[in-house]
C-alpha cells in the first residue's frame, strides 16, 4: 500500500515592494529605507517584511545622505569613457547593496573616504565630500 502525503505549498514573500530606491520625503529626495518596528534593523529599499526577523511591522524611512565608500571599481565603457561604481556604507550602518554610481571629482577615490548622496532627476549617485579624508569603516 502506498501512502501519499502532500506538504502545503508556502507562498513566497516578496522582499522589495518596488525597484525604485529614490523617494520623496520632507527632507527632500532621499534613498528609501525600511525600519523594522520589532527588531530595529534598517534596510535599503521599500520592504514588505524585515530581512532579519521577518516581521511585517515595518516603517518607511529616509536613509542618511552621507557615509563612506566601502569598495569601488571603474568600468571602461567603450566611447563613453570610464564609469566608477561601488558600495557605500551609509551613516547609521546601512550598506547600499546595489552598485551605486560614484561621481569622481578632485578627490581621488579610495575605500573609506566620505561620500554624499547626489540626485540628478531620477538618477542618484554618490560623490566624495571635498576636504574629507579616510574614515574607519565599522564593517571591516
Secondary structure by P-SEA (a helix, b strand, c coil): cbbbbbcbbbbbbbccccccccccccccbbbbbbbbccccccccccccccccccccbbbbbbcccccccccccccccccccbbbbbccccccccccccbbbbbbcccccccccbbbbbbccccccccccccccccccccc
